[in-house]
Amino acid sequence: MNQHKIFFVIITFFVSTQVSYGQKTEINLDVYSGSFSFTGKGATPNSFLVSSPFGSPTTSNPYGTKSGFSYAFEVQAQRITKRKNIYGIGISLEELTSKVNITGMVLSGVDVSNALTAKGKTELKNTFLTFNPFVGHRYSYNKVTFDLLTGLDLAFCLESNENGNATATGLDLTAKSNRPKPSIDFRPRIQVKAEINKFGFIAGYSSGLTNYQNGNNPKAYSSFLRLGFSYLLK
């Protein structure tokens, strides 16, 4: 399915939620942070910087199993039926950052390479425009409601940037570059929200199905454990 068809399906789904009868409509503003990292054989806790006279320094493998600071803003529209079933869609802008420790440098010249022990880190920041169609069910206890949701993140990657720095004896090396990125990351998501008096607390998890590594390298997949707050606008 190409991107135009995906957008058509999303828009059709959203419009259909607005023409249903006998149901309650809610619009929420959500703010998330949490832990974003990579999993799979192609993800790593440690890597090294590579420098050559023919280009800027880069991180050998920036797909870290450690998390940097991540955040997201989401507008979510949902319908609640008379039987408390839920269906809807969320649209969010995500800045998700993973981290890898730098333990060495490889300095390549025309005729020789030199390996050094180093200390530092590289952060890989990925920016996404994400659509999240979902379904679920609402449970109530006294004045508190609990929404249990499951859906799919259609995360369009706008850019992927590495920012690394490491030091060795008498040497400081910085790596800043745009990295190859997937056009879209498919992430199944589960999420629960507890709400009272228009304010809610959210916990969720998304597990990516898209490989970020290139060629014959071992595969690396995204993982995002999210925590956040929600406010009921309507």
C-alpha positions in Angstrom: 0.0 0.0 0.0 1.6 3.3 -1.0 1.4 6.5 1.0 -1.5 8.1 -1.0 -3.6 5.0 -0.3 -2.7 5.1 3.4 -3.7 8.8 3.6 -7.0 8.0 1.8 -7.8 5.2 4.3 -7.0 7.4 7.3 -9.2 10.3 6.0 -12.1 7.9 5.2 -11.8 6.4 8.6 -11.8 9.8 10.3 -14.8 11.1 8.3 -16.8 8.0 9.0 -16.4 8.7 12.7 -18.1 12.0 12.3 -21.3 10.7 10.6 -22.1 7.9 13.0 -25.3 8.5 15.1 -26.1 7.7 18.7 -22.5 8.0 19.9 -20.4 10.3 21.9 -17.5 12.2 20.4 -14.4 13.2 22.3 -11.3 15.2 21.3 -8.2 15.0 23.4 -4.9 16.7 23.5 -2.1 14.3 24.6 1.5 15.0 25.6 4.0 12.2 25.9 7.5 11.4 26.9 9.1 8.1 27.6 11.8 5.6 26.5 12.7 5.3 22.8 15.4 2.8 21.7 16.1 0.0 19.2 15.8 -3.7 19.5 17.0 -6.6 17.3 20.4 -8.0 16.4 21.3 -4.8 14.6 20.8 -2.6 17.8 23.7 -2.1 20.1 24.6 -0.5 23.5 28.1 0.5 22.3 29.6 1.7 19.1 32.6 3.7 17.7 33.2 6.8 15.6 34.8 6.5 12.2 36.8 9.3 10.7 38.4 9.5 7.3 40.0 12.3 5.2 37.2 11.9 2.6 34.2 12.8 4.7 32.7 13.8 8.0 33.0 11.5 11.0 30.1 9.1 11.5 28.9 6.6 14.0 29.5 3.0 12.9 26.2 1.9 14.4 23.9 4.6 15.8 21.0 2.4 16.5 21.3 2.3 20.3 19.5 0.1 22.9 19.6 3.1 25.3 17.1 6.0 25.3 17.6 9.7 25.0 15.0 12.4 25.7 11.9 11.9 23.6 8.6 13.7 23.4 5.4 13.9 21.3 2.3 16.0 20.9 -0.9 14.4 19.8 -4.5 15.4 18.9 -6.9 12.4 19.3 -10.5 12.1 18.2 -12.6 9.1 19.3 -16.1 7.8 19.4 -17.6 5.9 22.3 -20.6 3.8 21.5 -23.5 3.0 23.8 -21.8 -0.3 24.7 -18.6 1.7 25.6 -16.6 0.5 22.6 -14.1 3.0 21.3 -12.8 3.7 17.8 -10.8 6.8 16.6 -7.6 8.2 15.3 -4.7 10.2 16.7 -2.3 12.5 14.8 1.0 13.4 16.5 4.4 15.0 15.9 7.1 12.9 17.6 10.8 13.7 18.4 12.2 10.3 19.4 15.8 9.9 20.5 17.9 6.8 21.1 21.4 6.7 22.5 24.5 4.6 22.1 27.8 4.7 24.1 31.0 5.5 22.1 33.9 3.3 23.3 36.4 3.8 20.5 37.5 5.7 17.4 38.8 4.5 14.0 41.0 7.1 12.3 41.4 6.1 8.6 44.1 7.6 6.4 45.2 6.9 2.9 47.4 4.0 3.8 46.8 3.2 7.4 44.0 3.1 10.1 44.5 3.7 13.7 42.1 2.5 16.5 41.8 4.3 19.8 39.9 3.8 23.0 37.5 6.6 23.5 34.6 7.7 25.7 31.4 9.5 24.6 27.9 9.0 23.2 25.9 9.4 20.0 22.2 10.4 20.0 20.0 9.5 17.0 17.0 11.8 16.8 14.1 10.7 14.6 11.2 13.1 13.7 7.9 11.5 12.8 4.4 12.6 11.7 2.4 9.7 13.1 -1.2 8.6 12.5 -2.7 6.1 15.0 -6.0 4.5 14.1 -7.2 2.5 17.1 -10.1 0.6 18.7 -10.8 -0.2 22.3 -13.2 -0.3 25.2 -14.0 2.0 28.2 -14.4 0.8 31.7 -15.7 2.9 34.6 -15.1 2.8 38.4 -16.8 5.6 40.4 -15.7 8.9 38.7 -12.7 7.4 37.0 -12.8 6.0 33.4 -10.3 3.6 32.0 -9.8 3.3 28.2 -8.0 0.2 27.0 -6.8 0.8 23.4 -5.0 -1.1 20.6 -4.0 0.3 17.2 -1.3 0.9 14.7 1.2 3.7 14.5 1.8 4.8 10.8 4.9 6.8 11.5 6.2 8.8 8.6 9.9 9.6 9.2 10.6 13.2 8.3 14.3 13.2 9.2 16.9 11.2 11.1 19.9 13.0 12.6 22.9 11.7 14.5 24.8 13.9 17.0 27.9 12.2 18.5 30.9 13.3 20.4 33.8 11.3 21.9 37.2 12.0 23.4 40.5 10.0 23.4 43.9 11.0 24.6 44.6 14.4 23.0 41.7 14.1 20.6 38.1 15.2 20.4 35.8 14.0 17.6 32.3 15.1 16.7 29.8 13.3 14.3 26.8 15.2 12.9 25.0 13.9 9.9 21.7 12.9 8.4 21.2 9.2 8.4 19.2 7.0 6.0 15.6 6.7 7.2 12.6 4.5 6.4 9.7 6.3 4.7 7.3 4.8 7.2 7.6 2.9 10.5 4.7 0.5 11.2 4.3 0.1 15.0 1.5 -1.8 16.7 0.5 0.1 19.8 -1.3 -0.8 23.1 -2.3 1.9 25.4 -4.3 2.5 28.6 -5.7 5.9 29.9 -7.1 6.7 33.3 -9.2 9.9 33.3 -11.0 12.0 35.9 -12.5 15.5 35.5 -11.1 15.9 31.9 -7.5 15.1 33.0 -5.9 11.7 32.1 -2.8 9.7 32.7 -1.6 7.6 29.7 0.8 4.6 29.5 1.5 2.8 26.2 3.9 0.8 24.2 4.7 0.7 20.5 6.9 -2.0 18.9 8.2 -1.2 15.3 8.0 -3.7 12.4 10.3 -1.7 10.1 14.0 -2.4 9.8 16.2 0.7 10.1 19.4 -0.9 9.1 20.6 -1.0 5.4 21.9 -3.8 3.2 22.9 -7.0 4.8 23.4 -5.6 8.3 21.5 -7.2 11.2 18.1 -5.7 11.6 17.1 -3.0 14.1 13.5 -2.1 15.1 12.1 0.8 17.0 10.6 0.5 20.5 8.8 3.3 22.4 7.5 3.0 25.9 5.4 6.1 26.4 4.0 7.9 29.4 2.0 11.1 29.2 -0.9 13.3 30.1 -4.2 13.9 28.4 -6.7 16.8 28.5 -10.3 16.4 27.2 -11.0 19.4 24.9 -14.5 18.3 23.9 
